[in-house]
Amino acid sequence: MDADDFRSVRAAVRELIRGSVLPREEQIEDDDAIPAELRAQAAEMGLFGYALPEGHGGLGVTMSEDVQLAFEFGYTTPAFRSLFGTNNGIAGQVIAKFGTEEQQQKYLPRMAAGELIGSFALTEAEAGSDPAGLRTSARRDGDGWVINGGKRYITNAPLADLFVVFARSDPAQTGGRGISSFVVEATTPGVSVGPHDKKMGQSGAWTAEVFFDDVRVGPDALIGEEGRGYAKALTVLSRGRLHIAALCVGMAQRVLDESVAYAASAKQGGAPIGRFQLVQGMLADMYAELLAGRSMVLDVAARYDTGEDTSVGPSSAKLFCTEMVGRAVDRAVQVHGGLGYLRTTAVERFYRDARLFRLYEGTSEVQRLIIGGGLLRAAGMRKDPPAPHPSHARGGALQEGR
Ligand SMILES: Cc1cc2nc3c(=O)[nH]c(=O)nc-3n(C[C@H](O)[C@H](O)[C@H](O)COP(=O)(O)OP(=O)(O)OC[C@H]3O[C@@H](n4cnc5c(N)ncnc54)[C@H](O)[C@@H]3O)c2cc1C
């Protein structure tokens, strides 16, 4: 896509977000669902596949372009982006980067068109921050596989047509080694999805448990090389982190705009509260941190595109921007006073929505471990021993994934 085409795409996305999604935010919150007409509009604009390769029906955006779209998506309820987030991100990228030509042809064009929803199934009950400890198994059966296990908190699972599933295919290996990834269609016998989870925020974005009970798949379900699934998970999660950082910048812009508008009009003692310098101070802090986050995301995305840094930079951006938006939503509620605590106020909703960003695709603690570990490895420090975490003892890279 050339620069003019991308500018048109970004302008169209802005118009959709601000003109069509934003006015329906309360409806999405109350119904806990994205209206069918918004899903259709997103599909028509190519939003289910903007980051998938052009050769397979996507728009093939670069990371620098991806984050600019995410700035726009972040301006409204994150549930809207979540609907097509797994197709473009964690699930779609595994197939696009590591799938066979046959898998790519079978799934990617229909995912890009919004006809199929893909989910990324990695997290388990005792394998979240340390997914290398996963217990789902994939046992050889003839030339195919039998998958058994359970996953939790899987985004879009109740809507999913296919799952990118991570399972241990070599029980003799521990940690990150011996994990393979598979594409499993949701209609395969033995696949079941639990009721969708009741969450703190992000109404309209659904997660659920997924169970695999003697699920038989053919050899064509294996994605890429046997036993190399964990490395694939890490690769796509790193890209996803930068995308999440950009969403946070979009949300911080939105709550700042809400707060400035409120401060300029709401009155105390006959004067707008924006006349109070302590209120101006909150707006100033929000703005300064927003600018820092946006600059950081753009810089890290440019270095991601050149291949200069695909790990420490994305984790740093996720760490800073997810924590930055947490402070922004908190200040936004404060600027709104009691009104900020009432349901139906946008900033109250964003306050709850923002909390997830510090948890998924790697908690803040996990990002700090990746950044610190990366810096020390670059300085020549050996990864082992001593092992500060049991996952190291098992020989797996500690949570450089989720
Ligand atoms: C709404 C939602 C959507 C999600 N979507 C998906 C999805 O689509 N696919 C998917 O596979 N997963 C998904 N997840 C899972 C998510 O990535 C995990 O919840 C997250 O990685 C944290 O894992 P955990 O919940 O097991 O917490 P834990 O790993 O148990 O963490 C608990 C606490 O311990 C800390 N901790 C853990 N290990 C360390 C350590 N070594 N050092 C320091 N502190 C540590 C954590 O930082 C955290 O504070 C989703 C989760 C949610 C809530």
The ligand as an SDF file (V2000), in Angstrom:
LIG
                    3D

 53 58  0  0  0  0  0  0  0  0999 V2000
   -9.8170  -10.5570   28.9130 C   0  0  0  0  0  0  0  0  0  0  0  0
   -8.6600  -11.4740   28.6630 C   0  0  0  0  0  0  0  0  0  0  0  0
   -8.3790  -11.8880   27.3690 C   0  0  0  0  0  0  0  0  0  0  0  0
   -7.3440  -12.8120   27.1430 C   0  0  0  0  0  0  0  0  0  0  0  0
   -7.1670  -13.3150   25.8630 N   0  0  0  0  0  0  0  0  0  0  0  0
   -6.3060  -14.3620   25.6860 C   0  0  0  0  0  0  0  0  0  0  0  0
   -6.2580  -15.0370   24.4270 C   0  0  0  0  0  0  0  0  0  0  0  0
   -6.9400  -14.6730   23.4640 O   0  0  0  0  0  0  0  0  0  0  0  0
   -5.4420  -16.1120   24.3110 N   0  0  0  0  0  0  0  0  0  0  0  0
   -4.6530  -16.5550   25.3500 C   0  0  0  0  0  0  0  0  0  0  0  0
   -3.9480  -17.5440   25.1760 O   0  0  0  0  0  0  0  0  0  0  0  0
   -4.6680  -15.9100   26.5630 N   0  0  0  0  0  0  0  0  0  0  0  0
   -5.4880  -14.8490   26.7620 C   0  0  0  0  0  0  0  0  0  0  0  0
   -5.5510  -14.2060   27.9750 N   0  0  0  0  0  0  0  0  0  0  0  0
   -4.6810  -14.6610   29.0540 C   0  0  0  0  0  0  0  0  0  0  0  0
   -3.6680  -13.6250   29.5390 C   0  0  0  0  0  0  0  0  0  0  0  0
   -2.6490  -13.4470   28.5970 O   0  0  0  0  0  0  0  0  0  0  0  0
   -3.1600  -14.0730   30.9250 C   0  0  0  0  0  0  0  0  0  0  0  0
   -4.2330  -13.8920   31.8190 O   0  0  0  0  0  0  0  0  0  0  0  0
   -1.9380  -13.2840   31.3840 C   0  0  0  0  0  0  0  0  0  0  0  0
   -0.8160  -13.6030   30.6110 O   0  0  0  0  0  0  0  0  0  0  0  0
   -1.5980  -13.5400   32.8580 C   0  0  0  0  0  0  0  0  0  0  0  0
   -1.5740  -14.9160   33.1410 O   0  0  0  0  0  0  0  0  0  0  0  0
   -2.4120  -15.4740   34.3950 P   0  0  0  0  0  0  0  0  0  0  0  0
   -3.7880  -14.9400   34.2890 O   0  0  0  0  0  0  0  0  0  0  0  0
   -2.2520  -16.9330   34.4260 O   0  0  0  0  0  0  0  0  0  0  0  0
   -1.7670  -14.8110   35.6590 O   0  0  0  0  0  0  0  0  0  0  0  0
   -0.4460  -15.2990   36.4480 P   0  0  0  0  0  0  0  0  0  0  0  0
    0.6120  -15.6710   35.4740 O   0  0  0  0  0  0  0  0  0  0  0  0
   -0.8480  -16.3120   37.4590 O   0  0  0  0  0  0  0  0  0  0  0  0
   -0.0020  -13.9580   37.1780 O   0  0  0  0  0  0  0  0  0  0  0  0
   -0.4660  -13.5650   38.4630 C   0  0  0  0  0  0  0  0  0  0  0  0
    0.4940  -12.5090   39.0040 C   0  0  0  0  0  0  0  0  0  0  0  0
    1.7940  -13.0750   39.1860 O   0  0  0  0  0  0  0  0  0  0  0  0
    2.7650  -12.3110   38.4810 C   0  0  0  0  0  0  0  0  0  0  0  0
    3.8210  -13.1970   37.9920 N   0  0  0  0  0  0  0  0  0  0  0  0
    3.6940  -14.3900   37.3710 C   0  0  0  0  0  0  0  0  0  0  0  0
    4.9070  -14.8840   37.0690 N   0  0  0  0  0  0  0  0  0  0  0  0
    5.8180  -13.9790   37.4890 C   0  0  0  0  0  0  0  0  0  0  0  0
    7.2370  -13.9160   37.4860 C   0  0  0  0  0  0  0  0  0  0  0  0
    7.9850  -14.8720   36.9570 N   0  0  0  0  0  0  0  0  0  0  0  0
    7.8350  -12.8320   38.0290 N   0  0  0  0  0  0  0  0  0  0  0  0
    7.0960  -11.8290   38.5510 C   0  0  0  0  0  0  0  0  0  0  0  0
    5.7550  -11.8330   38.6210 N   0  0  0  0  0  0  0  0  0  0  0  0
    5.1290  -12.8920   38.0910 C   0  0  0  0  0  0  0  0  0  0  0  0
    1.9830  -11.6780   37.3320 C   0  0  0  0  0  0  0  0  0  0  0  0
    2.6510  -10.5380   36.8020 O   0  0  0  0  0  0  0  0  0  0  0  0
    0.6880  -11.3290   38.0490 C   0  0  0  0  0  0  0  0  0  0  0  0
    0.8310  -10.1440   38.7730 O   0  0  0  0  0  0  0  0  0  0  0  0
   -6.5400  -13.2570   28.2140 C   0  0  0  0  0  0  0  0  0  0  0  0
   -6.8000  -12.7900   29.5230 C   0  0  0  0  0  0  0  0  0  0  0  0
   -7.8480  -11.9310   29.7550 C   0  0  0  0  0  0  0  0  0  0  0  0
   -8.1310  -11.4920   31.1720 C   0  0  0  0  0  0  0  0  0  0  0  0
  1  2  1  0
  2  3  1  0
  2 52  2  0
  3  4  2  0
  4  5  1  0
  4 50  1  0
  5  6  2  0
  6  7  1  0
  6 13  1  0
  7  8  2  0
  7  9  1  0
  9 10  1  0
 10 11  2  0
 10 12  1  0
 12 13  2  0
 13 14  1  0
 14 15  1  0
 14 50  1  0
 15 16  1  0
 16 17  1  0
 16 18  1  0
 18 19  1  0
 18 20  1  0
 20 21  1  0
 20 22  1  0
 22 23  1  0
 23 24  1  0
 24 25  2  0
 24 26  1  0
 24 27  1  0
 27 28  1  0
 28 29  2  0
 28 30  1  0
 28 31  1  0
 31 32  1  0
 32 33  1  0
 33 34  1  0
 33 48  1  0
 34 35  1  0
 35 36  1  0
 35 46  1  0
 36 37  1  0
 36 45  1  0
 37 38  2  0
 38 39  1  0
 39 40  1  0
 39 45  2  0
 40 41  1  0
 40 42  2  0
 42 43  1  0
 43 44  2  0
 44 45  1  0
 46 47  1  0
 46 48  1  0
 48 49  1  0
 50 51  2  0
 51 52  1  0
 52 53  1  0
M  END
$$$$
